[in-house]
Amino acid sequence: MRASPSLSLRIRAHTTRPDAPRPRAPVQAAVPAAYYRGGTSRAVLFQPQHLPHDRAKWPSLFRQVMGSGDPYARQLDGMGAGISSLSKICLVEPHGARPVVPQQAVADRVARRSVDGARRLLDHLAARGDAVDGVDIDYTFVGLGIEGDELHVAANCGNMSSAIGPYAYNAGLLPPRTYAKGDGPVTVAIRNTNTRKLIHATFDVAGGQAAVVGDYSIDGVTGPGAKIKLDFKHPYGSKTGRLLPTGNKVDRILDYNVTCVDGANPCIFIRAGDLGLDGTVLPSDFNKLPDKLALLERIRKAAAVAMGIAPTEHAVPRTIPKIGLISMSSTHPVLSGQTLQTSQTDLVVRFLSDTQPHRAIPLTAALTTAVAARIPGTLVEQILAPDPVMDGAITIGHASGRLHVDATMDDKDKLTPINGTVYRTAKRLFEGSTFWTEPTPNAPAERALRSVYGTDGTHSLGMAFVLETRGQSTKHLWAGEKPERSESSSPLPNTTDTTKSSDTSPLSAKATQWRQWAKRHSAEQRSLRSTANQRAREEERKTEDGRVQSTTRPQGGQVWVGGRDTEESDAVREEMASRDRAREVRWSRK
């Protein structure tokens, strides 16, 4: 006998199996953030304590927030805007702040050593005080690629430095004594962890917040704002530890005269006329000259090796050193449509980063330009206008207008910069939350960054991230030991300044072997350059007809890379090339 329809339905309802568990899709997580304009740049600002405890997740978060890795080069899926000056992240935290120690860190110490070891660790952390007297804020800069997924931590962004003080004040990150002053001028001491240099930012406070309204204008930004004074302390040696990394005021690189200066950021200066270019070329026209852009990139990489920034041209970071075209002051139009007169500037500069011409001059590059202009014999000093536009300052013409920079040199030797001063404006655009999606377990692994917070008072979380991204050890953050290398004094700083999703652990045996080889290679190159310069000086002393003059070879010798000089230089250069080839063969066999 057939069951009734109602009974059949009841049976089916009773025998239906429960739904199987379904995999959950990744959920967007909110992270507190702010968006600021600083000078002629913009960036998303984070406090590191708001980011995931596992720093290995930070690169993915930063790329998602900016929309990096966009083959269309528009960054529509993030906060970026398709150009390098708008694809930036800043990390801001109180200097010497002690982050919460993850319980797992203590548990690991117990597992590896003993309970007493964990107790000593906690006592050691609790006893630490402020890192450096007089420093208020630690600030870390991260530049992100647009089409690629690179993260750049090699240098500082001077323009965004102008936003760090106002952000820190508004976020309540400064010592109580700063807020006790009330309205009026405030000075914030900022340590940049990328370069370990000190910056003093002075700005006004109104109504309990950093002032925004004012009458100061900067070229490249529409409308006036509140003036911010930035004093860069000892703005030189940010990467190599030396003002003139090659030891010379003029070098010969690929048959071109250049000046290499490591100021607030390492920069290379070359005369526009030597390349057959108009020094007042605008970015849109510059981009139509791919052959010239490619030539400048080759010169930049060769000069970077001569400066000791990288052991080979393949290892040169994409963002440093920057290269700038310099020319004498002249009447020319700028991006706003206005015309700069010859009498309004001391010189004209066009800088490039990652083969992209800047629409406005990077602030750190402007500081380095001003420092180079104060050194007699450099290419920059040679083209300066005879009468300065402003007493005590260098007025630089750039694609968006002009910028006044004051570089103060040491009274004793007149060659050591002790302070660089510029004026900027900044503006808070929004504060709230930005969203990111944590990578799935099957996603490609990031570079093996440490997942434990460093807690030494002398280092910030941002500095730990910088060191790890460069592939350097952070062991000293825990044990209180000195770092294996001093970033500011090393003649060959670690050049692993970018991280990609396909990178392997920097602690691997291959990476260690490569770093050891790079040290030996750099030492041999410096020795050979020294030999070449010594031979050249001996030849100059022997020369009686005056064919080799100081106008073509400055005092102290030159580094001749790819150029033509004497037979001795050719011989040394051939010997260097022979050793490089032999070294590459040995390395390939490994």
C-alpha positions in Angstrom: 0.0 0.0 0.0 1.5 3.4 -1.0 2.1 6.0 1.6 0.1 9.1 1.5 1.7 12.3 0.2 1.7 14.0 3.6 3.3 10.9 5.3 5.9 10.7 2.5 6.8 14.3 3.1 7.0 13.8 6.9 9.3 10.8 6.4 11.6 12.7 4.1 11.8 15.6 6.5 12.7 13.2 9.3 15.4 11.3 7.4 17.1 14.3 5.7 20.8 14.6 6.8 22.0 17.8 8.4 24.0 20.1 6.2 27.7 19.3 6.1 30.0 22.1 7.5 31.1 24.5 4.7 34.5 26.2 4.6 34.2 29.8 5.7 35.5 32.5 3.3 38.1 34.9 4.6 36.6 37.8 6.5 37.9 41.3 6.3 39.5 42.6 9.5 39.5 46.2 10.5 42.8 48.0 11.4 42.8 51.5 12.9 44.5 53.9 10.5 44.8 57.5 9.4 45.4 59.1 6.0 47.5 62.2 5.9 49.1 64.5 3.3 52.6 65.4 4.2 54.2 68.0 1.9 53.6 66.7 -1.7 53.0 63.1 -0.7 50.3 61.1 1.0 50.4 58.0 3.1 48.4 55.7 5.3 49.6 55.9 8.9 49.4 53.0 11.4 50.4 52.5 15.0 52.4 49.1 15.1 50.5 48.0 18.2 47.3 47.9 16.2 48.8 45.6 13.5 48.9 41.8 13.8 51.3 40.4 16.4 52.9 38.3 13.7 55.0 40.7 11.7 55.2 38.2 8.8 51.6 39.3 8.0 52.4 43.0 7.7 53.6 42.9 4.1 50.4 41.4 2.9 48.4 43.9 4.9 50.3 46.9 3.5 50.0 45.7 -0.1 46.2 45.2 0.3 45.8 48.6 1.9 47.7 50.3 -0.9 46.4 48.1 -3.8 49.9 47.2 -4.8 50.7 44.5 -7.4 48.3 46.0 -9.9 49.2 45.2 -13.5 47.1 48.2 -14.6 49.3 50.5 -12.5 46.3 52.3 -11.0 46.0 50.8 -7.5 42.2 51.0 -7.8 41.8 48.2 -5.1 43.6 50.3 -2.5 44.5 53.7 -1.2 47.3 54.2 -3.7 47.0 56.3 -6.8 49.4 54.8 -9.3 52.5 56.9 -8.6 55.3 56.4 -6.1 54.7 59.5 -4.1 51.2 58.3 -3.2 52.0 54.6 -2.5 53.4 54.9 1.1 52.9 53.5 4.6 54.1 55.2 7.8 54.4 53.5 11.2 54.3 55.8 14.2 54.9 54.8 17.8 56.1 56.3 21.1 59.9 56.1 21.3 61.1 53.6 23.9 57.6 52.2 24.3 57.5 48.6 25.6 55.0 46.5 23.7 53.1 43.7 25.3 55.2 40.6 25.4 53.3 37.7 23.8 52.9 34.8 26.2 54.2 32.5 23.5 57.5 34.2 23.7 57.9 33.4 27.3 56.7 29.9 26.7 59.3 29.4 24.0 62.0 30.6 26.3 60.8 28.2 29.0 60.9 25.3 26.5 64.4 26.2 25.2 66.0 27.0 28.5 64.3 27.1 31.9 61.7 28.8 34.1 64.5 30.8 35.6 65.5 32.0 32.1 62.0 33.2 31.4 61.9 35.0 34.7 65.2 36.7 34.0 63.9 37.7 30.6 60.8 39.4 32.1 63.0 41.1 34.8 65.3 42.3 32.0 62.5 43.8 30.0 60.8 45.4 33.0 64.1 47.2 34.0 64.6 48.9 30.6 63.9 52.6 30.4 63.8 55.2 27.5 66.1 54.4 24.6 67.5 57.9 23.8 67.0 61.0 25.9 65.1 63.7 24.1 63.4 61.5 21.4 59.6 61.4 21.4 58.5 59.3 18.4 59.8 56.4 16.3 58.8 56.7 12.7 59.2 54.0 10.1 58.7 54.6 6.4 57.6 51.8 4.0 57.3 52.5 0.2 55.3 50.1 -1.9 55.5 49.1 -5.5 52.7 49.8 -7.9 52.7 47.1 -10.5 55.0 44.9 -8.4 54.7 43.7 -4.8 58.0 45.2 -3.5 58.3 46.8 -0.1 61.0 49.4 0.2 62.5 50.2 3.6 65.9 51.5 2.4 65.3 55.2 3.0 63.1 57.9 4.6 60.4 60.0 3.0 61.1 63.6 3.9 57.7 64.9 2.8 55.8 62.5 5.0 58.1 63.4 7.9 56.1 66.6 8.1 53.0 64.7 9.0 54.4 62.6 11.7 54.5 65.2 14.4 50.9 66.4 13.9 49.7 62.8 13.7 51.5 61.9 16.9 50.1 64.9 18.7 46.5 64.2 17.6 46.8 60.5 18.5 48.0 61.2 22.0 51.4 59.5 21.5 53.6 62.3 23.0 54.7 62.7 26.6 52.3 64.4 28.9 54.6 67.4 29.3 54.0 68.2 25.6 50.2 68.4 26.1 50.6 70.4 29.3 51.9 73.4 27.2 48.5 73.9 25.6 48.1 75.9 22.4 51.1 77.4 20.7 54.2 76.1 19.1 55.3 72.5 19.8 58.5 70.7 18.9 58.5 66.9 18.5 61.7 64.9 18.3 61.3 62.1 15.7 63.7 59.2 15.1 63.5 57.7 11.6 64.2 54.0 12.0 65.1 53.6 8.3 68.1 55.9 8.6 68.4 56.2 12.4 68.5 60.0 11.9 66.8 62.6 14.1 64.2 65.1 12.9 62.8 68.0 14.9 59.3 69.0 13.7 57.9 72.3 15.0 54.3 73.2 14.4 51.4 75.1 16.0 48.7 73.6 18.2 45.2 75.2 18.2 42.2 74.0 20.1 44.0 71.0 21.4 45.0 69.7 18.0 47.8 70.2 15.5 46.9 73.4 13.5 45.9 73.0 9.9 44.7 76.5 8.9 47.5 78.9 8.0 48.8 81.2 5.3 51.9 79.2 4.2 51.9 77.7 0.7 54.2 75.2 -0.9 54.5 74.6 -4.6 52.7 71.4 -5.7 49.8 71.7 -3.2 46.7 73.8 -3.8 45.9 76.3 -1.0 47.8 77.5 2.1 48.1 75.7 5.4 49.8 75.8 8.8 53.6 76.0 8.5 55.7 73.1 9.7 59.4 73.5 10.3 61.5 70.4 9.8 65.1 70.3 11.1 67.1 67.3 9.9 70.0 66.7 12.3 73.3 65.7 10.8 71.7 65.0 7.4 74.4 62.8 5.8 75.6 59.2 5.7 72.1 57.9 5.9 73.0 54.7 4.0 76.8 54.5 3.7 77.9 56.5 6.7 79.9 58.9 4.6 79.0 62.2 3.0 81.0 61.4 -0.2 80.8 57.6 -0.4 83.4 57.4 -3.2 85.7 59.9 -1.6 85.5 62.2 -4.5 83.5 65.3 -5.5 83.3 64.2 -9.1 83.4 60.7 -10.4 83.4 59.3 -14.0 80.6 56.8 -14.5 79.9 55.3 -17.9 81.7 58.1 -19.6 79.7 60.8 -17.7 80.7 63.1 -14.9 78.6 62.6 -11.8 78.6 63.7 -8.1 77.6 61.1 -5.6 76.4 62.4 -2.2 74.9 60.5 0.7 72.9 63.2 2.4 69.4 62.7 3.9 69.2 60.0 1.2 71.9 58.9 -1.3 71.7 60.9 -4.5 73.6 61.0 -7.8 73.8 64.3 -9.7 74.5 64.6 -13.5 74.3 67.6 -15.8 71.3 67.5 -18.1 73.4 69.0 -20.9 75.8 66.1 -20.8 73.0 63.8 -21.7 71.6 66.1 -24.4 68.6 66.9 -22.3 66.8 70.1 -21.4 67.1 70.5 -17.7 63.7 72.0 -17.4 61.9 69.1 -19.0 58.5 68.3 -17.5 57.6 64.7 -16.3 55.1 64.1 -19.1 57.7 64.9 -21.7 60.4 63.1 -19.9 58.3 59.9 -20.0 58.4 60.1 -23.8 62.2 59.5 -23.8 62.6 55.8 -22.8 66.2 55.7 -24.1 67.3 58.5 -21.8 65.4 57.0 -18.9 67.1 53.6 -19.5 70.5 55.4 -19.7 69.9 57.2 -16.5 69.0 53.9 -14.8 72.3 52.3 -16.0 74.2 55.2 -14.6 72.3 55.1 -11.3 73.1 51.4 -10.8 76.8 51.7 -11.8 77.1 54.7 -9.4 75.4 52.8 -6.6 78.1 50.1 -6.8 80.8 52.7 -6.8 79.2 54.2 -3.7 79.2 50.9 -1.9 75.4 50.7 -1.6 75.3 47.3 -3.4 77.9 44.8 -4.4 76.6 44.3 -7.9 74.2 46.3 -10.2 71.6 43.5 -9.9 71.5 44.1 -6.1 70.9 47.8 -6.3 67.6 48.8 -4.6 65.0 50.3 -6.9 64.4 53.5 -4.9 67.9 54.4 -3.8 70.1 56.1 -4.7 68.0 58.6 -6.5 69.4 60.3 -9.6 68.8 63.9 -10.5 69.3 66.0 -13.6 70.8 69.4 -12.7 71.0 72.6 -14.8 71.6 76.3 -14.4 68.7 78.5 -13.5 66.6 79.6 -16.5 63.2 80.8 -17.3 60.8 77.9 -17.8 57.2 76.7 -17.2 56.1 74.4 -14.4 53.2 72.0 -14.1 50.8 74.6 -12.8 51.3 76.6 -16.0 53.1 79.4 -14.3 56.6 80.5 -15.4 59.7 80.5 -13.2 62.1 83.3 -14.0 65.9 82.9 -14.0 66.2 85.2 -11.0 63.8 83.1 -8.9 66.0 79.9 -8.5 69.6 79.1 -7.8 69.5 75.9 -9.9 67.0 73.5 -11.5 66.7 69.8 -10.6 64.6 66.9 -12.0 64.7 63.8 -9.8 63.7 60.2 -10.8 62.7 57.3 -8.6 62.3 53.8 -10.0 62.7 55.3 -13.5 59.7 57.6 -12.8 60.2 61.4 -13.0 59.0 63.2 -9.9 56.3 65.8 -10.3 57.8 67.6 -7.2 61.2 67.2 -5.6 61.4 64.6 -2.8 62.3 66.4 0.4 65.2 64.2 1.3 66.6 64.7 -2.2 66.2 68.5 -1.8 68.2 68.3 1.4 71.0 66.3 -0.3 71.0 68.8 -3.2 71.5 71.7 -0.7 74.3 69.9 1.0 76.0 69.1 -2.3 75.7 72.8 -3.2 77.7 73.7 -0.1 80.6 71.5 -1.0 83.1 73.3 -3.3 84.0 71.4 -6.5 80.8 69.3 -6.8 78.8 69.5 -10.0 75.9 71.0 -8.1 78.1 73.8 -6.7 79.5 74.5 -10.1 76.2 75.4 -11.6 74.8 77.6 -8.8 73.7 81.1 -9.6 76.4 83.6 -8.5 73.9 85.6 -6.4 71.6 83.5 -4.2 67.9 84.2 -4.3 67.6 84.0 -0.5 70.5 84.6 2.0 71.5 81.5 3.8 69.3 79.1 1.7 69.5 77.2 -1.6 66.4 77.8 -3.8 65.8 74.8 -6.0 63.6 74.8 -9.0 61.6 71.6 -9.7 58.7 70.5 -11.9 56.0 72.0 -9.6 57.8 75.2 -8.6 60.6 75.9 -6.2 61.7 75.0 -2.7 64.0 76.9 -0.2 66.4 74.6 1.7 68.9 75.7 4.4 71.9 73.5 4.9 74.2 74.5 7.8 77.8 73.2 7.6 80.2 72.7 10.5 82.2 75.9 11.1 85.5 73.9 11.5 85.8 72.0 8.2 82.9 73.6 6.2 82.3 70.2 4.8 80.2 68.4 7.4 76.4 69.2 7.4 75.0 69.6 10.9 71.5 70.7 10.1 69.1 70.9 7.2 65.9 73.0 7.4 62.8 73.0 5.2 59.2 74.2 5.6 56.2 72.1 4.7 52.4 71.8 5.4 50.4 68.7 6.3 46.8 67.8 6.6 44.7 65.1 8.2 42.4 63.6 5.5 40.7 60.9 7.5 40.9 58.7 10.6 39.1 55.4 11.0 39.7 51.9 10.0 41.1 50.2 6.9 40.3 46.6 6.0 42.4 43.7 4.9 41.9 40.0 4.4 44.3 37.6 6.0 45.9 35.2 3.5 44.5 31.7 3.4 46.7 28.8 4.6 47.4 27.8 1.0 48.7 31.2 0.0 52.4 31.6 -0.8 54.5 32.1 2.3 55.9 35.5 3.1 59.6 36.1 3.9 60.2 34.4 7.2 60.0 37.4 9.5 60.2 36.9 13.3 56.7 36.6 14.8 57.8 37.7 18.2 57.9 41.4 19.2 61.3 42.9 19.9 61.1 44.5 23.3 64.5 46.3 23.8 63.7 49.9 24.6 66.3 51.0 22.1 64.3 49.6 19.2 60.8 50.0 18.0 58.5 47.5 16.3 59.0 49.5 13.2 62.8 49.2 13.4 62.4 45.4 13.9 60.3 45.3 10.8 63.0 47.2 8.8 65.8 44.9 10.0 63.8 41.8 9.2 62.7 43.0 5.8 66.4 43.7 5.0 67.2 40.1 6.1 69.2 41.3 9.1 69.2 39.7 12.6 67.0 41.0 15.3 68.5 38.8 18.0 69.9 41.9 19.8 66.4 43.1 20.3 65.9 40.3 22.8 69.2 39.7 24.3 70.4 43.3 24.6 73.3 42.5 22.4 74.8 44.9 19.9 73.7 44.4 16.3 76.0 42.4 14.0 76.3 45.4 11.7 76.0 49.1 12.4 73.6 50.5 9.8 75.0 54.0 9.9 78.7 53.2 9.8 78.8 50.2 7.5 80.7 50.8 4.2 78.5 48.2 2.6 75.0 48.2 4.2 72.8 45.3 3.6 71.0 45.9 0.3 68.1 43.5 0.7 65.6 46.3 1.0 62.6 44.8 -0.7 60.5 41.7 0.1 58.4 39.7 -2.2 56.0 36.8 -1.7 58.3 34.4 -3.4 61.3 35.2 -1.1 62.8 32.5 1.0 64.1 32.7 4.5 66.9 35.2 5.0 68.4 32.8 7.5 69.0 30.1 4.9 72.5 28.9 4.2 72.4 30.3 0.7 71.6 33.8 2.0 74.4 33.6 4.5 76.9 32.5 1.8 75.8 35.3 -0.4 76.2 38.0 2.3 79.7 36.6 3.1 80.6 36.7 -0.6 79.2 40.3 -0.9 81.5 41.4 1.9 84.6 39.9 0.3 83.6 41.3 -3.1 83.1 44.8 -1.8 86.4 44.8 0.1 88.3 43.6 -3.1 86.6 46.3 -5.2 87.5 49.0 -2.7 91.1 47.8 -2.7 91.3 47.8 -6.5 89.8 51.3 -6.7 92.3 52.5 -4.1 95.1 51.0 -6.2 93.8 52.6 -9.4 93.5 56.0 -7.7 97.0 55.7 -6.3 98.5 54.9 -9.7 96.6 57.7 -11.3 97.9 60.2 -8.7 101.5 59.0 -9.3 101.0 59.5 -13.1 99.7 63.0 -12.5 102.8 63.9 -10.5 104.9 62.5 -13.3 103.0 64.4 -16.0 104.8 67.6 -17.1 102.7 68.7 -20.0 99.6 69.3 -17.8 97.3 67.1 -19.8 95.6 65.8 -16.6 94.1 68.7 -14.8 92.0 69.1 -11.7 89.1 70.2 -13.8 88.7 66.7 -15.2 90.1 64.8 -12.2 89.3 66.4 -8.8 91.8 66.3 -5.9 91.8 62.8 -4.3 91.3 60.9 -7.6 88.2 59.5 -9.2 86.4 56.3 -9.5 86.4 55.5 -13.3 83.6 53.0 -13.9 83.2 52.2 -17.6 84.9 55.3 -18.7 88.2 56.1 -20.5 91.2 57.5 -18.7 94.8 56.1 -18.6 96.2 52.8 -19.5 96.6 52.0 -15.9 92.9 52.5 -15.2 92.1 50.2 -18.1 94.3 47.5 -16.8 92.8 47.7 -13.3 89.3 47.7 -14.8 90.1 44.6 -16.8 91.5 42.9 -13.8 88.3 43.7 -11.8 86.1 42.4 -14.7 88.2 39.2 -14.8 87.8 38.6 -11.1 84.1 39.2 -11.3 83.8 36.6 -14.1 85.8 34.1 -12.1 83.7 34.8 -9.0 80.4 34.3 -10.9 81.6 31.0 -12.2 82.5 29.8 -8.8 79.2 31.0 -7.4 77.2 29.3 -10.1 78.9 26.0 -9.3 77.7 26.3 -5.7 
